[in-house]
Amino acid sequence: MSKNAFLEGMSRAASSVSAVTTGGESGKAGVTVSSMCSVSAEPPMLLVCIHHQSPACQAIRNNGVFCVNMLRHDQSSISDLFAGRSDKPNKFLDADWSKGLTGAPKLKNSLVNFDCHLVAEYRAGSHFVFIGGVAEINISEGKPLLYGSRLYGHPSYFDKENKIDDP
């Protein structure tokens, strides 16, 4: 199996999009990910996968904290910015940020913020798997930004009679 076939197959999986940020002695950094999922509810833990060559990867390892900022359906520009699809030198200037409990930058109007302490890390091929213990969570209303088939989108929800609610 080729790398390209694997990547093409994985592109078909629609996933939520998050800007993962970190802050501390090693400075602020951030990266867009679609590989985020829950690990445990007791205690609350989640995981993110970040390429080993991303500047955010080493910063998370050094700072020991990160915040998963799950993006809203209208925040694709933030996703593009943290994915490196912009020539802006400071990713943190185009949105409203605050400091989370851990010290990691927290996007104020994201759908959800999961502010985490790094509890474990594993090198898996080209990526690091970071497991975070959730120290603080902020939840707001809205629809998540999704990414699948190399396109942004948002979910259409079904009501009890299986009718699609698509604005």
DSSP file (Angstrom, degrees, kcal/mol; ACC not computed):
  #  RESIDUE AA STRUCTURE BP1 BP2  ACC     N-H-->O    O-->H-N    N-H-->O    O-->H-N    TCO  KAPPA ALPHA  PHI   PSI    X-CA   Y-CA   Z-CA
    1    1 A M              0   0    0      0, 0.0     2,-0.2     0, 0.0     3,-0.0   0.000 360.0 360.0 360.0 137.6    0.0    0.0    0.0
    2    2 A S     >  -     0   0    0      1,-0.1     4,-2.1     4,-0.0     5,-0.1  -0.532 360.0-121.4 -90.7 157.1    1.3    3.4   -0.9
    3    3 A K  H  > S+     0   0    0      1,-0.2     4,-2.7     2,-0.2     5,-0.2   0.900 114.7  53.9 -58.7 -42.1    1.4    6.5    1.3
    4    4 A N  H  > S+     0   0    0      1,-0.2     4,-2.5     2,-0.2    -1,-0.2   0.888 107.2  49.5 -63.7 -40.1   -0.7    8.4   -1.3
    5    5 A A  H  > S+     0   0    0      2,-0.2     4,-2.5     1,-0.2    -1,-0.2   0.912 111.9  49.2 -64.6 -41.5   -3.4    5.7   -1.2
    6    6 A F  H  X S+     0   0    0     -4,-2.1     4,-2.6     2,-0.2    -2,-0.2   0.943 112.7  46.7 -61.7 -48.0   -3.5    5.8    2.6
    7    7 A L  H  X S+     0   0    0     -4,-2.7     4,-1.6     1,-0.2    -2,-0.2   0.887 112.0  51.2 -63.0 -39.1   -3.8    9.6    2.6
    8    8 A E  H  < S+     0   0    0     -4,-2.5     4,-0.5     2,-0.2    -1,-0.2   0.917 111.5  47.5 -64.5 -42.7   -6.5    9.5    0.0
    9    9 A G  H >< S+     0   0    0     -4,-2.5     3,-1.2     1,-0.2     4,-0.2   0.920 111.7  49.6 -63.1 -43.9   -8.5    7.0    1.9
   10   10 A M  H >< S+     0   0    0     -4,-2.6     3,-1.6     1,-0.3    -1,-0.2   0.780  98.1  68.9 -67.3 -26.0   -8.1    9.0    5.2
   11   11 A S  T 3< S+     0   0    0     -4,-1.6   138,-4.2     1,-0.3   139,-0.5   0.726  89.6  65.3 -65.3 -18.5   -9.2   12.1    3.4
   12   12 A R  T <  S+     0   0    0     -3,-1.2     2,-0.7    -4,-0.5    -1,-0.3   0.657  79.7  94.2 -77.3 -15.4  -12.7   10.6    3.2
   13   13 A A  S <  S-     0   0    0     -3,-1.6     2,-0.4    -4,-0.2   136,-0.1  -0.691  72.6-142.4 -81.9 116.1  -13.1   10.6    7.0
   14   14 A A        +     0   0    0     -2,-0.7     2,-0.3   134,-0.1   134,-0.2  -0.647  29.8 173.2 -78.5 131.6  -15.0   13.7    8.0
   15   15 A S  E     -A  147   0A   0    132,-2.0   132,-2.3    -2,-0.4    20,-0.1  -0.938  35.9-100.0-137.2 156.1  -13.6   15.1   11.3
   16   16 A S  E     -A  146   0A   0     -2,-0.3     2,-0.4   130,-0.2   130,-0.2  -0.402  39.8-128.6 -69.3 157.5  -14.0   18.1   13.5
   17   17 A V        +     0   0    0    128,-1.7    54,-2.6    54,-0.3     2,-0.3  -0.929  28.2 178.8-116.0 132.9  -11.3   20.7   13.2
   18   18 A S  E     -CD  33  70B   0     15,-2.7    15,-2.9    -2,-0.4     2,-0.7  -0.972  28.4-137.5-133.4 147.3   -9.3   22.2   16.1
   19   19 A A  E     -CD  32  69B   0     50,-2.3    50,-2.1    -2,-0.3     2,-0.6  -0.930  25.4-155.5 -98.1 114.3   -6.6   24.7   16.6
   20   20 A V  E     -CD  31  68B   0     11,-3.1    11,-2.0    -2,-0.7     2,-0.3  -0.825  18.6-178.3 -94.9 124.1   -4.2   23.2   19.2
   21   21 A T  E     -CD  30  67B   0     46,-2.4    46,-2.7    -2,-0.6     2,-0.3  -0.824  12.9-171.3-123.2 158.5   -2.3   25.8   21.0
   22   22 A T  E     -C   29   0B   0      7,-2.2     7,-1.7    -2,-0.3     2,-0.3  -0.982   2.7-178.4-144.9 155.4    0.4   25.9   23.7
   23   23 A G        +     0   0    0     -2,-0.3     2,-0.3     5,-0.2     5,-0.2  -0.989  30.0  87.2-152.9 150.5    2.0   28.6   25.8
   24   24 A G  S >  S-     0   0    0     -2,-0.3     3,-2.3     1,-0.1    39,-0.1  -0.990  89.4 -22.5 156.3-155.1    4.8   28.7   28.4
   25   25 A E  T 3  S+     0   0    0     -2,-0.3     3,-0.1     1,-0.3    38,-0.1   0.788 132.5  53.7 -59.1 -29.4    8.5   29.0   28.8
   26   26 A S  T 3  S-     0   0    0      1,-0.3    -1,-0.3    33,-0.2    37,-0.1   0.355 115.8-117.5 -87.6   6.9    9.0   27.7   25.2
   27   27 A G    <   -     0   0    0     -3,-2.3     2,-0.3    32,-0.1    -1,-0.3  -0.188  40.6 -46.3  89.1 178.7    6.6   30.4   23.8
   28   28 A K        +     0   0    0     -5,-0.2     2,-0.3    -3,-0.1    -5,-0.2  -0.662  59.2 157.5 -89.9 143.6    3.3   30.3   22.1
   29   29 A A  E     -C   22   0B   0     -7,-1.7    -7,-2.2    -2,-0.3     2,-0.3  -0.971  11.9-176.9-155.5 161.8    2.7   27.9   19.1
   30   30 A G  E     -C   21   0B   0     -2,-0.3     2,-0.3    -9,-0.2    -9,-0.2  -0.990   6.0-173.7-161.7 158.9   -0.3   26.4   17.4
   31   31 A V  E     -C   20   0B   0    -11,-2.0   -11,-3.1    -2,-0.3     2,-0.4  -0.988  29.0-112.6-154.2 148.6   -1.4   24.0   14.7
   32   32 A T  E     +C   19   0B   0     50,-1.2     2,-0.3    -2,-0.3   -13,-0.2  -0.694  38.4 179.1 -83.7 135.7   -4.6   22.8   13.0
   33   33 A V  E     -C   18   0B   0    -15,-2.9   -15,-2.7    -2,-0.4     3,-0.1  -0.974  32.5-176.2-134.2 151.4   -5.6   19.2   13.6
   34   34 A S  S    S+     0   0    0     -2,-0.3     2,-0.9   -17,-0.2   -18,-0.2   0.271  73.9  87.6-117.3   1.7   -8.4   17.0   12.6
   35   35 A S        +     0   0    0     14,-0.3    14,-1.6   -17,-0.1     2,-0.4  -0.726  56.8 123.5-105.2  83.1   -7.1   14.1   14.7
   36   36 A M  E     +E   48   0B   0     -2,-0.9     2,-0.3    12,-0.2    12,-0.2  -0.998  25.6 153.5-139.4 135.3   -8.6   14.7   18.1
   37   37 A C  E     -E   47   0B   0     10,-1.9    10,-2.8    -2,-0.4     2,-0.1  -0.987  43.3 -89.8-156.5 164.6  -10.7   12.3   20.2
   38   38 A S  E     +E   46   0B   0     -2,-0.3     8,-0.3     8,-0.2     3,-0.1  -0.439  28.4 179.4 -74.7 150.8  -11.7   11.4   23.7
   39   39 A V  E     -     0   0B   0      6,-2.8     2,-0.3     1,-0.4     7,-0.2   0.674  66.6  -5.6-114.1 -44.6   -9.7    8.9   25.7
   40   40 A S  E   > -E   45   0B   0      5,-1.7     5,-2.7     1,-0.1    -1,-0.4  -0.994  38.8-156.8-155.6 145.7  -11.5    8.8   29.0
   41   41 A A  E   5S+E   44   0B   0     -2,-0.3    -1,-0.1     1,-0.3     5,-0.0   0.709  85.7  69.5 -93.7 -26.7  -14.3   10.5   30.9
   42   42 A E  T   5S+     0   0    0      1,-0.6    -1,-0.3     2,-0.1     3,-0.0  -0.871 121.0  12.2-134.0 100.5  -13.0    9.6   34.4
   43   43 A P  T   5S-     0   0    0      0, 0.0    -1,-0.6     0, 0.0     2,-0.4   0.643 111.5-117.3 -76.6 159.2  -10.6   11.2   34.5
   44   44 A P  E   5 +E   41   0B   0      0, 0.0    90,-2.2     0, 0.0     2,-0.3  -0.469  50.0 157.3 -67.4 121.0  -11.3   13.4   31.5
   45   45 A M  E   < -EF  40 133B   0     -5,-2.7    -6,-2.8    -2,-0.4    -5,-1.7  -0.985  16.9-179.6-142.2 150.9   -8.6   12.9   28.9
   46   46 A L  E     -EF  38 132B   0     86,-1.9    86,-2.7    -2,-0.3     2,-0.4  -0.888  15.9-135.2-139.3 171.3   -8.3   13.4   25.2
   47   47 A L  E     -EF  37 131B   0    -10,-2.8   -10,-1.9    -2,-0.3     2,-0.3  -0.971  12.2-172.7-132.9 152.1   -5.7   12.9   22.5
   48   48 A V  E     -EF  36 130B   0     82,-2.0    82,-2.9    -2,-0.4     2,-0.5  -0.969  16.5-141.2-134.1 151.4   -4.3   14.8   19.6
   49   49 A C  E     + F   0 129B   0    -14,-1.6     2,-0.4    -2,-0.3   -14,-0.3  -0.970  22.3 179.3-117.6 127.3   -1.9   13.8   16.9
   50   50 A I  E     - F   0 128B   0     78,-2.4    78,-2.9    -2,-0.5   -17,-0.1  -0.990  34.1-105.8-133.4 133.9    0.7   16.3   15.7
   51   51 A H  E >   - F   0 127B   0     -2,-0.4     3,-1.7    76,-0.2     6,-0.3  -0.269  28.4-126.5 -57.9 138.2    3.5   15.9   13.1
   52   52 A H  T 3  S+     0   0    0     74,-2.8     6,-0.1     1,-0.3    -1,-0.1   0.714 107.4  54.2 -63.8 -21.2    6.9   15.6   14.7
   53   53 A Q  T 3  S+     0   0    0     73,-0.3    -1,-0.3     4,-0.1    -2,-0.1   0.489  80.8 110.2 -92.1  -3.2    8.3   18.5   12.5
   54   54 A S  S X> S-     0   0    0     -3,-1.7     3,-1.1     1,-0.2     4,-1.0  -0.528  72.0-134.4 -69.4 134.0    5.6   21.0   13.5
   55   55 A P  H 3> S+     0   0    0      0, 0.0     4,-1.7     0, 0.0    -1,-0.2   0.832 107.2  60.7 -56.4 -30.4    6.9   23.8   15.7
   56   56 A A  H 3> S+     0   0    0    -26,-0.2     4,-2.5     1,-0.2     5,-0.2   0.822  95.2  63.4 -66.0 -30.1    3.9   23.2   17.9
   57   57 A C  H <> S+     0   0    0     -3,-1.1     4,-2.1    -6,-0.3    -1,-0.2   0.962 107.6  38.2 -60.5 -54.4    5.0   19.6   18.6
   58   58 A Q  H  X S+     0   0    0     -4,-1.0     4,-2.4     1,-0.2    -1,-0.2   0.868 114.5  55.9 -67.3 -35.0    8.2   20.5   20.3
   59   59 A A  H  X S+     0   0    0     -4,-1.7     4,-3.1     2,-0.2     5,-0.3   0.904 108.0  48.3 -63.8 -40.7    6.6   23.5   22.1
   60   60 A I  H  X S+     0   0    0     -4,-2.5     4,-2.5     2,-0.2     5,-0.3   0.922 111.5  50.4 -63.9 -43.4    3.9   21.2   23.6
   61   61 A R  H  < S+     0   0    0     -4,-2.1    -2,-0.2    -5,-0.2    -1,-0.2   0.906 117.1  40.4 -61.0 -41.3    6.5   18.8   24.7
   62   62 A N  H  < S+     0   0    0     -4,-2.4    -2,-0.2     1,-0.2    -1,-0.2   0.903 119.6  42.9 -75.2 -42.3    8.5   21.6   26.3
   63   63 A N  H  < S-     0   0    0     -4,-3.1    -2,-0.2    -5,-0.2    -3,-0.2   0.808  91.0-145.0 -76.3 -29.6    5.6   23.5   27.8
   64   64 A G     <  +     0   0    0     -4,-2.5    54,-2.6    -5,-0.3     2,-0.3   0.635  68.0  83.5  74.4  13.4    3.7   20.5   29.1
   65   65 A V  E     + G   0 117B   0     -5,-0.3     2,-0.3    52,-0.3    52,-0.2  -0.975  47.6 171.3-142.9 155.5    0.4   22.1   28.3
   66   66 A F  E     - G   0 116B   0     50,-2.2    50,-3.3    -2,-0.3     2,-0.4  -0.973  20.5-142.2-159.1 156.7   -2.0   22.5   25.4
   67   67 A C  E     -DG  21 115B   0    -46,-2.7   -46,-2.4    -2,-0.3     2,-0.8  -0.989  10.4-147.7-123.5 127.5   -5.5   23.7   24.6
   68   68 A V  E     -DG  20 114B   0     46,-2.6    46,-2.3    -2,-0.4     2,-0.9  -0.855  13.9-166.7 -92.7 111.8   -7.7   22.1   22.0
   69   69 A N  E     -DG  19 113B   0    -50,-2.1   -50,-2.3    -2,-0.8     2,-0.4  -0.838  10.6-150.7-101.8  95.7   -9.8   24.9   20.5
   70   70 A M  E     -DG  18 112B   0     42,-2.4    41,-2.2    -2,-0.9    42,-1.1  -0.547  22.0-129.1 -71.9 123.1  -12.6   23.1   18.6
   71   71 A L        -     0   0    0    -54,-2.6    74,-2.4    -2,-0.4   -54,-0.3  -0.401   9.8-124.9 -81.7 148.8  -13.6   25.5   15.8
   72   72 A R  B >   -I  144   0C   0     72,-0.3     3,-2.1    37,-0.2    -1,-0.1  -0.407  35.5 -99.4 -82.0 163.7  -17.0   26.6   14.9
   73   73 A H  T 3  S+     0   0    0     70,-2.3     3,-0.3     1,-0.3    73,-0.1   0.709 122.8  51.9 -60.2 -20.7  -18.4   26.2   11.3
   74   74 A D  T 3  S+     0   0    0     69,-0.2    -1,-0.3     1,-0.2     3,-0.2   0.160  90.3  81.1-101.9  18.7  -17.6   29.8   10.5
   75   75 A Q    X>  +     0   0    0     -3,-2.1     4,-1.6     1,-0.2     3,-0.6  -0.066  44.1 122.6-115.0  32.7  -13.9   29.7   11.6
   76   76 A S  H 3> S+     0   0    0     -3,-0.3     4,-2.7     1,-0.2     5,-0.2   0.803  71.2  63.1 -64.4 -26.9  -12.3   28.1    8.6
   77   77 A S  H 3> S+     0   0    0     -3,-0.2     4,-2.1     2,-0.2    -1,-0.2   0.868 102.7  48.9 -66.2 -34.1  -10.0   31.1    8.3
   78   78 A I  H <> S+     0   0    0     -3,-0.6     4,-2.4     2,-0.2    -1,-0.2   0.895 110.1  51.9 -69.4 -39.8   -8.5   30.3   11.7
   79   79 A S  H  X S+     0   0    0     -4,-1.6     4,-1.3     1,-0.2    -2,-0.2   0.943 110.8  47.5 -58.7 -47.9   -8.0   26.7   10.6
   80   80 A D  H  <>S+     0   0    0     -4,-2.7     5,-2.6     1,-0.2     4,-0.3   0.897 110.6  52.6 -60.8 -41.2   -6.2   27.9    7.4
   81   81 A L  H ><5S+     0   0    0     -4,-2.1     3,-1.1     1,-0.2     5,-0.3   0.934 113.4  41.6 -60.8 -48.2   -4.0   30.2    9.5
   82   82 A F  H 3<5S+     0   0    0     -4,-2.4   -50,-1.2     1,-0.2    -1,-0.2   0.616 108.9  61.2 -78.8 -11.8   -2.9   27.5   11.9
   83   83 A A  T 3<5S-     0   0    0     -4,-1.3    -1,-0.2   -52,-0.2    -2,-0.2   0.450 119.2-108.9 -88.6  -1.6   -2.5   25.0    9.1
   84   84 A G  T < 5S+     0   0    0     -3,-1.1    -3,-0.2    -4,-0.3    -2,-0.1   0.622  81.7 128.7  86.2  12.8    0.1   27.3    7.5
   85   85 A R      < +     0   0    0     -5,-2.6     2,-0.3    -6,-0.2    -4,-0.1  -0.139  61.3  67.4 -93.2  39.8   -2.0   28.4    4.6
   86   86 A S  S    S-     0   0    0     -5,-0.3     5,-0.0    -6,-0.1     0, 0.0  -0.985  72.3-139.6-151.7 150.9   -1.3   32.0    5.3
   87   87 A D        +     0   0    0     -2,-0.3    -6,-0.0     2,-0.0    -2,-0.0   0.302  62.8 124.8 -95.6  10.1    1.8   34.2    5.2
   88   88 A K        -     0   0    0      1,-0.1    -2,-0.1     3,-0.0     3,-0.1  -0.549  53.6-150.6 -71.8 128.0    0.9   36.0    8.4
   89   89 A P  S    S+     0   0    0      0, 0.0     2,-0.6     0, 0.0    -1,-0.1   0.815  83.1  50.6 -72.4 -30.1    3.8   35.7   10.8
   90   90 A N    >   -     0   0    0      1,-0.1     3,-1.3     2,-0.0     4,-0.3  -0.902  61.5-172.3-114.6 107.0    1.8   35.8   14.1
   91   91 A K  G >  S+     0   0    0     -2,-0.6     3,-0.5     1,-0.3    -1,-0.1   0.699  81.4  63.7 -66.6 -20.2   -1.1   33.4   14.1
   92   92 A F  G 3  S+     0   0    0      1,-0.2     3,-0.4     2,-0.1    -1,-0.3   0.387  84.5  74.0 -91.6   4.5   -2.5   34.8   17.3
   93   93 A L  G <  S+     0   0    0     -3,-1.3    -1,-0.2     1,-0.2    -2,-0.1   0.720  84.7  62.7 -88.6 -21.6   -3.3   38.3   16.0
   94   94 A D  S <  S+     0   0    0     -3,-0.5     2,-0.3    -4,-0.3    -1,-0.2   0.288 104.4  39.3 -92.8  11.3   -6.4   37.6   14.0
   95   95 A A  S    S-     0   0    0     -3,-0.4     2,-0.7   -17,-0.0    12,-0.0  -0.939  88.9 -92.8-150.1 170.8   -8.7   36.3   16.8
   96   96 A D        +     0   0    0     -2,-0.3    12,-2.7     2,-0.0    13,-0.4  -0.809  48.8 179.9 -94.6 113.9   -9.6   37.0   20.4
   97   97 A W  E     -J  107   0D   0     -2,-0.7     2,-0.3    10,-0.2    10,-0.2  -0.816  13.3-178.4-115.4 151.1   -7.5   34.9   22.8
   98   98 A S  E     -J  106   0D   0      8,-2.3     8,-3.3    -2,-0.3     2,-0.5  -0.834  36.6 -97.2-132.4 176.3   -7.2   34.6   26.5
   99   99 A K  E     -J  105   0D   0     -2,-0.3     5,-0.1     6,-0.2    -2,-0.0  -0.860  37.0-140.6-100.4 127.6   -5.0   32.5   28.7
  100  100 A G    >   -     0   0    0      4,-2.9     3,-1.2    -2,-0.5     6,-0.0  -0.158  35.3 -89.6 -75.5 176.2   -6.4   29.2   30.0
  101  101 A L  T 3  S+     0   0    0      1,-0.3    -1,-0.1     2,-0.1    -2,-0.0   0.835 130.3  47.3 -55.0 -36.4   -6.0   27.7   33.4
  102  102 A T  T 3  S-     0   0    0      2,-0.1    -1,-0.3   -36,-0.1   -79,-0.1   0.621 121.1-106.2 -81.7 -13.3   -2.8   25.9   32.2
  103  103 A G  S <  S+     0   0    0     -3,-1.2    -2,-0.1     1,-0.4   -81,-0.1   0.300  77.9 133.0 101.1  -7.7   -1.4   29.0   30.5
  104  104 A A        -     0   0    0    -38,-0.1    -4,-2.9     1,-0.1    -1,-0.4  -0.498  68.4 -95.9 -74.6 145.7   -2.1   27.8   27.0
  105  105 A P  E     -J   99   0D   0      0, 0.0     2,-0.5     0, 0.0    -6,-0.2  -0.403  40.0-157.9 -63.3 135.6   -3.8   30.3   24.6
  106  106 A K  E     -J   98   0D   0     -8,-3.3    -8,-2.3    -2,-0.1     2,-0.5  -0.974  15.5-130.2-121.9 122.6   -7.6   29.8   24.5
  107  107 A L  E >   -J   97   0D   0     -2,-0.5     3,-1.3   -10,-0.2   -10,-0.2  -0.613  18.1-148.9 -74.2 118.2   -9.7   31.0   21.6
  108  108 A K  T 3  S+     0   0    0    -12,-2.7    -1,-0.2    -2,-0.5   -11,-0.1   0.822  88.8  37.1 -63.9 -35.5  -12.6   33.0   23.1
  109  109 A N  T 3  S+     0   0    0    -13,-0.4    -1,-0.3     3,-0.0   -37,-0.2   0.049  85.8 123.4-109.8  28.2  -15.3   32.3   20.6
  110  110 A S  S <  S-     0   0    0     -3,-1.3   -39,-0.2     1,-0.1     3,-0.2  -0.338  72.8-112.7 -77.7 169.5  -14.5   28.7   19.7
  111  111 A L  S    S-     0   0    0    -41,-2.2    29,-2.7     1,-0.3     2,-0.3   0.918  95.6  -2.3 -69.0 -44.3  -17.1   25.9   20.0
  112  112 A V  E     -GH  70 139B   0    -42,-1.1   -42,-2.4    27,-0.2     2,-0.5  -0.992  60.2-154.5-146.7 142.6  -15.3   24.2   22.9
  113  113 A N  E     -GH  69 138B   0     25,-2.3    25,-1.8    -2,-0.3     2,-0.6  -0.990   6.1-170.5-115.2 126.8  -11.9   24.8   24.6
  114  114 A F  E     -GH  68 137B   0    -46,-2.3   -46,-2.6    -2,-0.5     2,-0.6  -0.930   9.9-162.2-113.0 102.8  -10.3   21.8   26.3
  115  115 A D  E     -GH  67 136B   0     21,-2.7    20,-3.2    -2,-0.6    21,-1.4  -0.778  21.6-174.6 -90.7 120.7   -7.4   23.2   28.3
  116  116 A C  E     -GH  66 134B   0    -50,-3.3   -50,-2.2    -2,-0.6     2,-0.4  -0.856  33.5-141.4-127.9 148.5   -5.0   20.3   29.1
  117  117 A H  E     -GH  65 133B   0     16,-2.2    16,-2.8    -2,-0.3     2,-0.5  -0.881  42.1-111.7 -94.1 137.4   -1.9   19.2   31.0
  118  118 A L  E     + H   0 132B   0    -54,-2.6    14,-0.2    -2,-0.4     3,-0.1  -0.601  43.4 168.3 -71.3 118.6    0.3   16.8   28.9
  119  119 A V  E     +     0   0B   0     12,-2.9     2,-0.3    -2,-0.5    13,-0.2   0.654  62.3   2.0-107.3 -20.9    0.1   13.5   30.7
  120  120 A A  E     - H   0 131B   0     11,-1.4    11,-2.9     2,-0.0    -1,-0.4  -0.981  55.5-164.8-161.3 153.7    1.6   11.2   28.1
  121  121 A E  E     - H   0 130B   0     -2,-0.3     2,-0.4     9,-0.2     9,-0.2  -0.996   5.0-173.3-143.3 144.7    3.2   11.3   24.7
  122  122 A Y  E     - H   0 129B   0      7,-1.9     7,-3.2    -2,-0.3     2,-0.6  -1.000  22.2-133.9-138.2 134.5    4.0    8.6   22.1
  123  123 A R  E     + H   0 128B   0     -2,-0.4     2,-0.4     5,-0.2     5,-0.2  -0.805  27.6 176.8 -86.5 124.2    5.9    8.7   18.9
  124  124 A A  E >   - H   0 127B   0      3,-3.2     3,-1.8    -2,-0.6     2,-0.3  -0.864  57.0 -64.8-130.7  96.2    3.9    6.9   16.2
  125  125 A G  T 3  S-     0   0    0     -2,-0.4    -1,-0.1     1,-0.3   -73,-0.0  -0.448 119.6  -7.3  63.0-124.4    5.5    7.1   12.8
  126  126 A S  T 3  S+     0   0    0     -2,-0.3   -74,-2.8    -3,-0.1   -73,-0.3   0.509 128.7  62.8 -82.1  -5.1    5.6   10.7   11.6
  127  127 A H  E <   -FH  51 124B   0     -3,-1.8    -3,-3.2   -76,-0.3     2,-0.4  -0.800  69.6-132.6-123.0 158.9    3.4   12.0   14.5
  128  128 A F  E     -FH  50 123B   0    -78,-2.9   -78,-2.4    -2,-0.3     2,-0.7  -0.922  19.2-144.7-101.7 137.0    3.4   12.4   18.2
  129  129 A V  E     -FH  49 122B   0     -7,-3.2    -7,-1.9    -2,-0.4     2,-0.5  -0.924  18.2-163.6 -98.9 117.0    0.3   11.3   20.0
  130  130 A F  E     -FH  48 121B   0    -82,-2.9   -82,-2.0    -2,-0.7     2,-0.5  -0.899   5.3-158.3-105.0 126.9   -0.3   13.7   22.9
  131  131 A I  E     -FH  47 120B   0    -11,-2.9   -12,-2.9    -2,-0.5   -11,-1.4  -0.918  13.9-163.3-104.3 126.2   -2.7   12.6   25.7
  132  132 A G  E     -FH  46 118B   0    -86,-2.7   -86,-1.9    -2,-0.5     2,-0.6  -0.906  18.4-140.3-114.8 135.8   -4.0   15.5   27.7
  133  133 A G  E     -FH  45 117B   0    -16,-2.8   -16,-2.2    -2,-0.4     2,-0.5  -0.838  33.6-123.7 -87.0 121.1   -5.7   15.6   31.1
  134  134 A V  E     + H   0 116B   0    -90,-2.2   -18,-0.3    -2,-0.6     3,-0.1  -0.536  35.8 172.1 -75.3 118.0   -8.4   18.2   30.8
  135  135 A A  E     +     0   0B   0    -20,-3.2     2,-0.3    -2,-0.5   -19,-0.2   0.735  69.2   8.8 -93.1 -28.8   -8.0   20.8   33.5
  136  136 A E  E     - H   0 115B   0    -21,-1.4   -21,-2.7     2,-0.0     2,-0.4  -0.992  61.3-164.4-154.1 144.6  -10.7   23.2   32.2
  137  137 A I  E     - H   0 114B   0     -2,-0.3     2,-0.4   -23,-0.2   -23,-0.2  -0.999   1.6-170.7-135.1 138.2  -13.5   23.1   29.6
  138  138 A N  E     - H   0 113B   0    -25,-1.8   -25,-2.3    -2,-0.4     2,-0.4  -0.998  10.9-168.7-126.2 131.2  -15.5   25.9   28.1
  139  139 A I  E     + H   0 112B   0     -2,-0.4     2,-0.3   -27,-0.2   -27,-0.2  -0.962   7.5 175.5-124.4 135.8  -18.5   25.1   25.9
  140  140 A S        -     0   0    0    -29,-2.7     2,-0.1    -2,-0.4   -31,-0.0  -0.832  34.4 -92.4-129.5 172.7  -20.6   27.4   23.7
  141  141 A E  S    S+     0   0    0     -2,-0.3     2,-0.2     2,-0.0    -1,-0.0  -0.461  70.1  75.2 -84.0 155.9  -23.4   27.0   21.2
  142  142 A G  S    S-     0   0    0     -2,-0.1    -2,-0.0   -70,-0.1   -70,-0.0  -0.792  75.2 -65.0 138.2-176.9  -23.0   26.4   17.5
  143  143 A K        -     0   0    0     -2,-0.2   -70,-2.3     1,-0.0   -69,-0.2  -0.840  48.7-114.2-107.1 145.1  -22.0   23.9   14.9
  144  144 A P  B     -I   72   0C   0      0, 0.0     2,-0.4     0, 0.0   -72,-0.3  -0.427  25.1-114.3 -76.0 151.8  -18.5   22.4   14.5
  145  145 A L        -     0   0    0    -74,-2.4  -128,-1.7  -128,-0.3     2,-0.3  -0.732  37.9-161.2 -78.5 130.4  -16.3   23.0   11.6
  146  146 A L  E     -AB  16 153A   0      7,-2.9     7,-2.0    -2,-0.4     2,-0.4  -0.812  11.5-159.3-113.8 156.1  -15.8   19.7    9.7
  147  147 A Y  E     +AB  15 152A   0   -132,-2.3  -132,-2.0    -2,-0.3     2,-0.3  -0.979  27.3 141.8-136.4 122.9  -13.1   18.6    7.3
  148  148 A G  E >   + B   0 151A   0      3,-2.4     3,-1.5    -2,-0.4  -136,-0.2  -0.974  64.5  15.4-159.3 147.2  -13.6   15.7    4.9
  149  149 A S  T 3  S-     0   0    0   -138,-4.2  -137,-0.2    -2,-0.3     3,-0.1   0.833 129.4 -65.1  53.0  33.9  -12.7   15.0    1.3
  150  150 A R  T 3  S+     0   0    0   -139,-0.5     2,-0.3     1,-0.2    -1,-0.3   0.764 116.3 106.0  61.8  29.6  -10.3   17.9    1.6
  151  151 A L  E <   -B  148   0A   0     -3,-1.5    -3,-2.4     0, 0.0     2,-0.2  -0.971  68.7-121.1-134.5 149.6  -13.2   20.4    2.0
  152  152 A Y  E     +B  147   0A   0     -2,-0.3     2,-0.3    -5,-0.2    -5,-0.2  -0.594  44.0 145.6 -83.2 152.6  -14.6   22.3    4.9
  153  153 A G  E     -B  146   0A   0     -7,-2.0    -7,-2.9    -2,-0.2     0, 0.0  -0.923  36.3-124.5-162.6-172.5  -18.2   21.7    5.9
  154  154 A H        -     0   0    0     -2,-0.3    -9,-0.1    -9,-0.2     2,-0.0  -0.969  36.3 -91.3-144.3 159.0  -20.6   21.6    8.8
  155  155 A P        -     0   0    0      0, 0.0     2,-0.5     0, 0.0   -82,-0.0  -0.335  21.8-145.7 -74.4 151.4  -23.0   18.9   10.0
  156  156 A S        -     0   0    0     10,-0.1     2,-0.2    -2,-0.0    10,-0.2  -0.981  24.8-144.4-108.2 125.4  -26.7   18.6    9.0
  157  157 A Y  E     -K  165   0E   0      8,-1.2     8,-3.3    -2,-0.5     2,-0.4  -0.618   1.4-135.2 -95.4 150.7  -28.7   17.3   11.9
  158  158 A F  E     -K  164   0E   0     -2,-0.2     6,-0.2     6,-0.2     2,-0.1  -0.833  15.0-143.8-100.6 138.9  -31.6   14.9   11.8
  159  159 A D    >   -     0   0    0      4,-1.9     3,-2.2    -2,-0.4    -1,-0.0  -0.269  43.5 -81.5 -87.6-174.0  -34.7   15.5   13.8
  160  160 A K  T 3  S+     0   0    0      1,-0.3    -1,-0.1     2,-0.1    -2,-0.0   0.723 132.7  51.4 -64.1 -21.1  -36.8   12.7   15.4
  161  161 A E  T 3  S-     0   0    0      2,-0.1    -1,-0.3     0, 0.0    -3,-0.0   0.191 119.8-108.6-100.4  16.4  -38.5   12.0   12.1
  162  162 A N    <   +     0   0    0     -3,-2.2     2,-0.4     1,-0.2    -2,-0.1   0.792  68.5 147.9  62.5  32.1  -35.2   11.8   10.2
  163  163 A K        -     0   0    0      1,-0.0    -4,-1.9     2,-0.0     2,-0.3  -0.807  51.0-114.9 -94.0 139.6  -35.6   15.1    8.4
  164  164 A I  E     -K  158   0E   0     -2,-0.4     2,-0.8    -6,-0.2    -6,-0.2  -0.570  17.1-153.9 -77.5 132.5  -32.5   16.9    7.7
  165  165 A D  E     +K  157   0E   0     -8,-3.3    -8,-1.2    -2,-0.3    -1,-0.1  -0.867  31.8 156.8-102.8  94.5  -32.0   20.3    9.4
  166  166 A D              0   0    0     -2,-0.8   -10,-0.1   -10,-0.2    -2,-0.1  -0.925 360.0 360.0-126.4 105.3  -29.7   22.1    7.0
  167  167 A P              0   0    0      0, 0.0    -1,-0.1     0, 0.0   -11,-0.0   0.516 360.0 360.0 -63.6 360.0  -29.8   25.9    7.1
